[in-house]
Amino acid sequence: MAKTELKSRSDADLANDLQALKREQLNLRFQAATQQLEKPSRVREVRRGIARIQTEQNARAKAQASNA
């Protein structure tokens, strides 16, 4: 997901995307543990996607706190 795409999404959408990525990360961990992981690079992509969403959420929370 691109940074500009994340900025245009609502808070609820970001939360849903984060939940989906965390679920995928769990599934990838199980696949890795059972030697069934088809695309190892996906683990890194998912981890970075989670970080991007959390960064955007934290930035929004800080902005909201400074406005209040």
N, CA, C and O atoms as CSV, one atom per row, in Angstrom:
chain,resi,resn,atom,element,x,y,z
A,1,MET,N,N,0.828,-1.169,0.000
A,1,MET,CA,C,0.000,0.000,0.000
A,1,MET,C,C,0.881,1.243,0.000
A,1,MET,O,O,1.850,1.319,0.755
A,2,ALA,N,N,0.558,2.186,-0.817
A,2,ALA,CA,C,1.339,3.409,-0.915
A,2,ALA,C,C,0.971,4.367,0.215
A,2,ALA,O,O,-0.135,4.316,0.752
A,3,LYS,N,N,1.900,5.226,0.562
A,3,LYS,CA,C,1.693,6.173,1.644
A,3,LYS,C,C,0.506,7.092,1.356
A,3,LYS,O,O,-0.288,7.380,2.252
A,4,THR,N,N,0.384,7.552,0.114
A,4,THR,CA,C,-0.721,8.438,-0.237
A,4,THR,C,C,-2.059,7.710,-0.156
A,4,THR,O,O,-3.080,8.302,0.194
A,5,GLU,N,N,-2.040,6.432,-0.481
A,5,GLU,CA,C,-3.272,5.645,-0.395
A,5,GLU,C,C,-3.722,5.505,1.054
A,5,GLU,O,O,-4.918,5.553,1.344
A,6,LEU,N,N,-2.777,5.334,1.954
A,6,LEU,CA,C,-3.116,5.201,3.369
A,6,LEU,C,C,-3.700,6.487,3.923
A,6,LEU,O,O,-4.627,6.451,4.732
A,7,LYS,N,N,-3.168,7.621,3.497
A,7,LYS,CA,C,-3.650,8.903,3.998
A,7,LYS,C,C,-5.093,9.170,3.584
A,7,LYS,O,O,-5.818,9.873,4.288
A,8,SER,N,N,-5.515,8.618,2.450
A,8,SER,CA,C,-6.866,8.883,1.964
A,8,SER,C,C,-7.911,7.932,2.553
A,8,SER,O,O,-9.109,8.134,2.355
A,9,ARG,N,N,-7.473,6.904,3.268
A,9,ARG,CA,C,-8.409,5.924,3.827
A,9,ARG,C,C,-8.921,6.382,5.187
A,9,ARG,O,O,-8.243,7.124,5.898
A,10,SER,N,N,-10.110,5.938,5.540
A,10,SER,CA,C,-10.691,6.305,6.832
A,10,SER,C,C,-10.057,5.479,7.952
A,10,SER,O,O,-9.371,4.488,7.700
A,11,ASP,N,N,-10.297,5.901,9.179
A,11,ASP,CA,C,-9.753,5.195,10.336
A,11,ASP,C,C,-10.286,3.764,10.404
A,11,ASP,O,O,-9.548,2.839,10.743
A,12,ALA,N,N,-11.552,3.590,10.086
A,12,ALA,CA,C,-12.158,2.252,10.133
A,12,ALA,C,C,-11.542,1.344,9.068
A,12,ALA,O,O,-11.300,0.163,9.316
A,13,ASP,N,N,-11.293,1.898,7.891
A,13,ASP,CA,C,-10.659,1.113,6.824
A,13,ASP,C,C,-9.253,0.687,7.217
A,13,ASP,O,O,-8.848,-0.449,6.969
A,14,LEU,N,N,-8.511,1.605,7.833
A,14,LEU,CA,C,-7.159,1.275,8.274
A,14,LEU,C,C,-7.190,0.162,9.327
A,14,LEU,O,O,-6.363,-0.750,9.303
A,15,ALA,N,N,-8.148,0.248,10.246
A,15,ALA,CA,C,-8.264,-0.779,11.287
A,15,ALA,C,C,-8.595,-2.138,10.669
A,15,ALA,O,O,-8.056,-3.161,11.089
A,16,ASN,N,N,-9.475,-2.145,9.679
A,16,ASN,CA,C,-9.837,-3.395,9.000
A,16,ASN,C,C,-8.645,-3.971,8.236
A,16,ASN,O,O,-8.401,-5.177,8.266
A,17,ASP,N,N,-7.907,-3.093,7.549
A,17,ASP,CA,C,-6.723,-3.542,6.808
A,17,ASP,C,C,-5.673,-4.108,7.757
A,17,ASP,O,O,-5.040,-5.123,7.463
A,18,LEU,N,N,-5.493,-3.447,8.896
A,18,LEU,CA,C,-4.520,-3.910,9.882
A,18,LEU,C,C,-4.905,-5.288,10.408
A,18,LEU,O,O,-4.055,-6.169,10.543
A,19,GLN,N,N,-6.174,-5.466,10.702
A,19,GLN,CA,C,-6.651,-6.758,11.190
A,19,GLN,C,C,-6.436,-7.856,10.149
A,19,GLN,O,O,-6.024,-8.966,10.487
A,20,ALA,N,N,-6.713,-7.546,8.900
A,20,ALA,CA,C,-6.532,-8.525,7.824
A,20,ALA,C,C,-5.060,-8.891,7.657
A,20,ALA,O,O,-4.726,-10.061,7.467
A,21,LEU,N,N,-4.177,-7.889,7.728
A,21,LEU,CA,C,-2.750,-8.160,7.581
A,21,LEU,C,C,-2.211,-8.980,8.752
A,21,LEU,O,O,-1.369,-9.857,8.561
A,22,LYS,N,N,-2.690,-8.701,9.950
A,22,LYS,CA,C,-2.236,-9.474,11.105
A,22,LYS,C,C,-2.704,-10.928,10.996
A,22,LYS,O,O,-1.982,-11.849,11.379
A,23,ARG,N,N,-3.906,-11.125,10.477
A,23,ARG,CA,C,-4.413,-12.486,10.273
A,23,ARG,C,C,-3.563,-13.208,9.228
A,23,ARG,O,O,-3.231,-14.382,9.388
A,24,GLU,N,N,-3.216,-12.489,8.155
A,24,GLU,CA,C,-2.369,-13.074,7.111
A,24,GLU,C,C,-0.980,-13.394,7.667
A,24,GLU,O,O,-0.388,-14.419,7.329
A,25,GLN,N,N,-0.469,-12.510,8.519
A,25,GLN,CA,C,0.847,-12.749,9.120
A,25,GLN,C,C,0.828,-14.026,9.962
A,25,GLN,O,O,1.785,-14.800,9.942
A,26,LEU,N,N,-0.242,-14.241,10.687
A,26,LEU,CA,C,-0.371,-15.458,11.483
A,26,LEU,C,C,-0.392,-16.690,10.580
A,26,LEU,O,O,0.274,-17.685,10.865
A,27,ASN,N,N,-1.151,-16.619,9.503
A,27,ASN,CA,C,-1.215,-17.743,8.568
A,27,ASN,C,C,0.143,-18.015,7.935
A,27,ASN,O,O,0.524,-19.170,7.746
A,28,LEU,N,N,0.871,-16.955,7.609
A,28,LEU,CA,C,2.198,-17.123,7.020
A,28,LEU,C,C,3.159,-17.776,8.018
A,28,LEU,O,O,4.010,-18.579,7.637
A,29,ARG,N,N,3.013,-17.425,9.290
A,29,ARG,CA,C,3.860,-18.051,10.309
A,29,ARG,C,C,3.603,-19.549,10.378
A,29,ARG,O,O,4.540,-20.343,10.471
A,30,PHE,N,N,2.333,-19.933,10.333
A,30,PHE,CA,C,2.000,-21.361,10.360
A,30,PHE,C,C,2.554,-22.067,9.123
A,30,PHE,O,O,3.084,-23.174,9.217
A,31,GLN,N,N,2.428,-21.420,7.968
A,31,GLN,CA,C,2.952,-22.017,6.739
A,31,GLN,C,C,4.467,-22.179,6.821
A,31,GLN,O,O,5.012,-23.188,6.373
A,32,ALA,N,N,5.139,-21.197,7.387
A,32,ALA,CA,C,6.592,-21.276,7.516
A,32,ALA,C,C,6.991,-22.399,8.471
A,32,ALA,O,O,7.974,-23.101,8.238
A,33,ALA,N,N,6.230,-22.559,9.534
A,33,ALA,CA,C,6.543,-23.586,10.520
A,33,ALA,C,C,6.346,-24.987,9.957
A,33,ALA,O,O,7.031,-25.923,10.370
A,34,THR,N,N,5.422,-25.138,9.025
A,34,THR,CA,C,5.141,-26.457,8.446
A,34,THR,C,C,5.802,-26.642,7.082
A,34,THR,O,O,5.483,-27.576,6.347
A,35,GLN,N,N,6.722,-25.744,6.756
A,35,GLN,CA,C,7.466,-25.819,5.487
A,35,GLN,C,C,6.559,-25.766,4.260
A,35,GLN,O,O,6.858,-26.402,3.250
A,36,GLN,N,N,5.462,-25.022,4.329
A,36,GLN,CA,C,4.534,-24.914,3.209
A,36,GLN,C,C,4.475,-23.500,2.640
A,36,GLN,O,O,3.558,-23.165,1.890
A,37,LEU,N,N,5.439,-22.684,2.993
A,37,LEU,CA,C,5.454,-21.297,2.564
A,37,LEU,C,C,5.884,-21.218,1.097
A,37,LEU,O,O,7.008,-21.583,0.750
A,38,GLU,N,N,4.974,-20.735,0.240
A,38,GLU,CA,C,5.246,-20.675,-1.197
A,38,GLU,C,C,6.035,-19.425,-1.579
A,38,GLU,O,O,6.888,-19.467,-2.465
A,39,LYS,N,N,5.745,-18.319,-0.906
A,39,LYS,CA,C,6.363,-17.045,-1.275
A,39,LYS,C,C,6.942,-16.389,-0.010
A,39,LYS,O,O,6.254,-15.606,0.646
A,40,PRO,N,N,8.172,-16.696,0.327
A,40,PRO,CA,C,8.767,-16.160,1.557
A,40,PRO,C,C,8.827,-14.631,1.600
A,40,PRO,O,O,8.812,-14.049,2.685
A,41,SER,N,N,8.893,-13.988,0.466
A,41,SER,CA,C,8.970,-12.527,0.446
A,41,SER,C,C,7.678,-11.879,0.939
A,41,SER,O,O,7.674,-10.710,1.323
A,42,ARG,N,N,6.586,-12.636,0.927
A,42,ARG,CA,C,5.302,-12.104,1.375
A,42,ARG,C,C,5.329,-11.790,2.872
A,42,ARG,O,O,4.627,-10.886,3.327
A,43,VAL,N,N,6.130,-12.526,3.634
A,43,VAL,CA,C,6.244,-12.281,5.075
A,43,VAL,C,C,6.741,-10.851,5.301
A,43,VAL,O,O,6.208,-10.119,6.134
A,44,ARG,N,N,7.758,-10.475,4.551
A,44,ARG,CA,C,8.333,-9.137,4.673
A,44,ARG,C,C,7.338,-8.065,4.223
A,44,ARG,O,O,7.223,-7.018,4.862
A,45,GLU,N,N,6.629,-8.318,3.141
A,45,GLU,CA,C,5.650,-7.359,2.636
A,45,GLU,C,C,4.545,-7.114,3.658
A,45,GLU,O,O,4.141,-5.974,3.887
A,46,VAL,N,N,4.066,-8.183,4.264
A,46,VAL,CA,C,2.991,-8.071,5.251
A,46,VAL,C,C,3.477,-7.305,6.476
A,46,VAL,O,O,2.777,-6.433,6.991
A,47,ARG,N,N,4.676,-7.637,6.938
A,47,ARG,CA,C,5.237,-6.966,8.112
A,47,ARG,C,C,5.377,-5.463,7.859
A,47,ARG,O,O,5.071,-4.652,8.733
A,48,ARG,N,N,5.827,-5.105,6.691
A,48,ARG,CA,C,5.987,-3.684,6.356
A,48,ARG,C,C,4.633,-2.995,6.173
A,48,ARG,O,O,4.472,-1.825,6.521
A,49,GLY,N,N,3.670,-3.723,5.630
A,49,GLY,CA,C,2.322,-3.156,5.496
A,49,GLY,C,C,1.717,-2.842,6.852
A,49,GLY,O,O,1.075,-1.807,7.033
A,50,ILE,N,N,1.924,-3.742,7.805
A,50,ILE,CA,C,1.438,-3.519,9.172
A,50,ILE,C,C,2.105,-2.271,9.750
A,50,ILE,O,O,1.438,-1.434,10.358
A,51,ALA,N,N,3.407,-2.149,9.563
A,51,ALA,CA,C,4.140,-0.990,10.084
A,51,ALA,C,C,3.646,0.307,9.463
A,51,ALA,O,O,3.518,1.317,10.155
A,52,ARG,N,N,3.366,0.290,8.162
A,52,ARG,CA,C,2.883,1.504,7.493
A,52,ARG,C,C,1.536,1.945,8.053
A,52,ARG,O,O,1.311,3.131,8.293
A,53,ILE,N,N,0.647,0.984,8.258
A,53,ILE,CA,C,-0.680,1.314,8.785
A,53,ILE,C,C,-0.557,1.838,10.209
A,53,ILE,O,O,-1.193,2.833,10.558
A,54,GLN,N,N,0.251,1.183,11.032
A,54,GLN,CA,C,0.412,1.636,12.414
A,54,GLN,C,C,1.044,3.023,12.473
A,54,GLN,O,O,0.687,3.830,13.332
A,55,THR,N,N,1.971,3.305,11.576
A,55,THR,CA,C,2.591,4.628,11.521
A,55,THR,C,C,1.548,5.691,11.191
A,55,THR,O,O,1.527,6.756,11.808
A,56,GLU,N,N,0.697,5.408,10.234
A,56,GLU,CA,C,-0.352,6.359,9.858
A,56,GLU,C,C,-1.337,6.558,11.010
A,56,GLU,O,O,-1.752,7.684,11.285
A,57,GLN,N,N,-1.711,5.470,11.683
A,57,GLN,CA,C,-2.615,5.581,12.817
A,57,GLN,C,C,-2.005,6.417,13.935
A,57,GLN,O,O,-2.691,7.239,14.542
A,58,ASN,N,N,-0.715,6.210,14.212
A,58,ASN,CA,C,-0.047,6.992,15.254
A,58,ASN,C,C,0.042,8.467,14.877
A,58,ASN,O,O,-0.131,9.336,15.732
A,59,ALA,N,N,0.310,8.752,13.612
A,59,ALA,CA,C,0.377,10.136,13.159
A,59,ALA,C,C,-0.978,10.816,13.314
A,59,ALA,O,O,-1.052,11.973,13.727
A,60,ARG,N,N,-2.035,10.107,12.986
A,60,ARG,CA,C,-3.381,10.673,13.139
A,60,ARG,C,C,-3.710,10.899,14.606
A,60,ARG,O,O,-4.324,11.907,14.955
A,61,ALA,N,N,-3.309,9.972,15.466
A,61,ALA,CA,C,-3.587,10.127,16.901
A,61,ALA,C,C,-2.838,11.318,17.477
A,61,ALA,O,O,-3.381,12.056,18.299
A,62,LYS,N,N,-1.583,11.511,17.048
A,62,LYS,CA,C,-0.805,12.665,17.520
A,62,LYS,C,C,-1.418,13.969,17.039
A,62,LYS,O,O,-1.493,14.939,17.793
A,63,ALA,N,N,-1.854,13.995,15.795
A,63,ALA,CA,C,-2.469,15.197,15.235
A,63,ALA,C,C,-3.758,15.525,15.969
A,63,ALA,O,O,-4.052,16.690,16.238
A,64,GLN,N,N,-4.512,14.507,16.286
A,64,GLN,CA,C,-5.759,14.702,16.995
A,64,GLN,C,C,-5.509,15.187,18.420
A,64,GLN,O,O,-6.242,16.035,18.929
A,65,ALA,N,N,-4.478,14.649,19.057
A,65,ALA,CA,C,-4.145,15.050,20.420
A,65,ALA,C,C,-3.655,16.494,20.466
A,65,ALA,O,O,-3.948,17.218,21.418
A,66,SER,N,N,-2.922,16.910,19.462
A,66,SER,CA,C,-2.410,18.280,19.450
A,66,SER,C,C,-3.500,19.294,19.134
A,66,SER,O,O,-3.396,20.459,19.516
A,67,ASN,N,N,-4.549,18.855,18.434
A,67,ASN,CA,C,-5.667,19.743,18.121
A,67,ASN,C,C,-6.630,19.889,19.289
A,67,ASN,O,O,-7.366,20.872,19.377
A,68,ALA,N,N,-6.623,18.924,20.170
A,68,ALA,CA,C,-7.579,18.950,21.289
A,68,ALA,C,C,-7.087,19.787,22.442
A,68,ALA,O,O,-7.775,19.908,23.456
